[in-house]
């Protein structure tokens, strides 16, 4: 997963695909999570939201443009699945990193046109002839008057 979400290394976080994101582009917010949990849920800020400002990431211009086109100016992920804030930080970070890496990936190269091989063309024609002969054999025979 790269660096732990709570500790940037050399002032930057690293995505699973090796992209470095400036630490000042990342902000964390912990809030109270809803749902069951009794007193623990009512008194603990365990839900976590991570927000990454694409313009401040320090990524190359081409990658930033790709990100902004795919996800917008901000990448946001939240987690309130766990009762632990630490675990929710991890889950939110993983989600944000997977969104960021998926959006930053370059588009696939266009498919190069190819021609069928000689053997493939012959096999196709052989199969077409076999189907035609099979259909011909199903026909009612011609009667000579």
C-alpha atoms as one frame of an Amber mdcrd trajectory, in Angstrom:
protein
   0.000   0.000   0.000   2.987   2.343   0.041   3.466   4.591   3.060   1.076
   4.323   5.962  -1.672   6.912   5.575  -0.770   8.571   8.872   2.908   9.149
   8.089   4.091  10.815   4.893   7.665   9.927   3.967   9.852  12.873   2.877
   6.788  15.142   2.774   4.856  12.906   0.365   2.592   9.893   0.309   3.155
   7.090  -2.203   0.351   5.325  -4.058   0.454   1.565  -4.697   1.585   2.292
  -8.269   4.448   4.489  -7.057   3.021   7.954  -7.680   4.142  10.499  -5.075
   1.510  12.856  -3.669   2.500  15.963  -1.702   1.448  15.714   1.941  -0.161
  19.165   1.899  -2.628  17.988  -0.774  -4.102  15.418   1.642  -6.519  16.324
   4.427  -8.167  14.080   6.997 -11.437  14.625   8.880 -12.714  12.381  11.668
 -16.405  12.558  12.576 -18.910  10.588  14.595 -20.218   7.614  12.724 -23.921
   6.890  12.765 -25.657   3.608  13.328 -25.425   1.115  16.174 -22.640   1.126
  18.719 -24.198   2.664  21.780 -22.123   4.979  23.894 -18.965   4.257  21.900
 -20.545   5.518  18.648 -22.019   8.538  20.422 -18.738   9.706  21.947 -16.004
   8.681  19.489 -14.987  10.281  16.203 -14.320   7.054  14.320 -15.648   7.777
  10.816 -12.864   9.105   8.579 -12.915  11.087   5.335  -9.756  11.643   3.315
  -9.688  14.399   0.689  -6.955  14.838  -1.921  -6.718  18.134  -3.814  -5.583
  17.110  -7.303  -4.090  20.530  -8.151  -1.753  20.404  -5.127  -0.564  16.793
  -5.528   2.656  17.654  -7.338   1.921  15.101 -10.047   2.949  15.836 -13.658
   0.547  18.067 -15.604  -0.534  15.209 -17.916  -1.484  12.998 -14.966  -3.283
  15.867 -13.187  -5.294  16.609 -16.334  -6.239  12.922 -16.597  -7.283  12.884
 -12.932  -9.373  16.048 -13.218 -11.111  14.690 -16.314 -11.901  11.384 -14.606
 -12.733  12.299 -10.983 -12.745  16.090 -10.803 -10.606  18.498  -8.813 -10.882
  16.521  -5.551 -10.616  12.802  -4.756 -12.622  11.915  -1.643 -13.119   8.629
   0.198 -14.851   7.882   3.487 -15.052   4.921   5.811 -17.126   4.194   8.873
 -17.101   0.402   8.613 -14.981  -0.204  11.675 -15.293   0.930  15.291 -11.620
   1.883  15.126 -10.586   5.261  13.710  -7.183   3.808  12.804  -8.816   1.041
  10.719 -11.214   3.513   9.086  -8.210   5.675   8.142  -6.650   2.678   6.434
  -9.857   1.766   4.591 -10.495   5.346   3.433  -6.865   5.672   2.302  -6.984
   2.424   0.316 -10.192   3.545  -1.411  -8.765   6.985  -2.241  -5.541   5.476
  -3.579  -7.352   2.932  -5.740  -9.559   5.708  -7.212  -6.546   7.936  -7.795
  -4.429   5.205  -9.403  -7.317   4.010 -11.596  -8.057   7.544 -12.800  -4.371
   8.390 -13.373  -3.679   5.319 -15.510  -3.055   6.204 -19.149  -5.738   5.117
 -21.614  -5.046   1.833 -23.394  -3.326   2.049 -26.761  -5.655   1.657 -29.725
  -5.848  -1.850 -31.081  -3.535  -2.462 -34.027  -5.444  -3.757 -37.030  -4.361
  -7.191 -38.128  -5.314  -9.503 -40.943  -6.385 -13.098 -40.477  -3.678 -15.589
 -41.357  -3.907 -17.689 -44.494  -4.729 -20.770 -42.411  -7.509 -18.913 -40.591
  -9.052 -17.759 -43.901  -8.898 -21.301 -45.332 -10.452 -22.760 -42.153 -13.288
 -20.213 -42.285 -14.035 -21.031 -45.927 -13.815 -24.781 -45.193 -16.328 -24.375
 -42.353 -18.651 -22.299 -44.564 -18.577 -25.010 -47.239 -19.347 -27.680 -44.639
 -22.365 -25.728 -43.376 -23.591 -25.197 -46.949 -23.237 -28.926 -47.755 -25.084
 -29.833 -44.557 -27.969 -27.544 -45.532 -27.918 -28.906 -49.100 -28.229 -32.457
 -47.748 -31.360 -31.487 -45.788 -33.215 -30.355 -48.915 -35.822 -32.486 -50.581
 -34.317 -34.295 -53.583 -35.277 -33.076 -57.060 -37.744 -35.305 -58.888 -37.342
 -36.104 -62.595 -40.672 -36.202 -64.447
